[in-house]
């Protein structure tokens, strides 16, 4: 009796151990600037084809990028190349999705791995300011300042107690997404005693 019960569970055990993603492995660094190979193990009862997706549910918004359609299960591997528009980071997985209407959903999923060599978001901000001051007294002065900063305001103040002064301030800011420029001129005339 026990032998017949154990034999009847064998087909179930084969079905449970079906399609399994074996690469990329947990914690592996996958370089998207070159090709990489996804590998899996399968059994004869698995669907004949599936769609291959790169997903990341650990970020917002989530990533779900279709890499290949109708991949043949019996091949056991697929080489991924020219994958663009993917941001570097961790938490990525490979999903093998069913193409069959009778067996829909995720057939197998890899462990989480890290992606590098994809696109990364970065921005560069450059700011410069220039100031020239002249006064009608016996002395005159000129100052110029140029700098590069991120998220920093540059401001200058100049004053004169006699004569007239003219202050011209020009500042410009360049960013990867916007460009702005402003110029202001202030003329003040004072008389000294």
ABEGO torsion letter per residue (X at the ends): XAAAAAAAAAAAAAAAABBBBAOBBBGBBBBAABBBBBBBBBBAABBABBBBBBBBAABOBBBBBBABBGBBAAAGBBBBBGBBGBBBEBGBBBBBBBABAABBEBABBBBBBBBBGBBBBBBBBBBBBBBBBBBABABBBBBBBBBBBBGBBBBBBBBBABEBBBBBBBBBBBBAABBBBBBBBBBBBBBBX
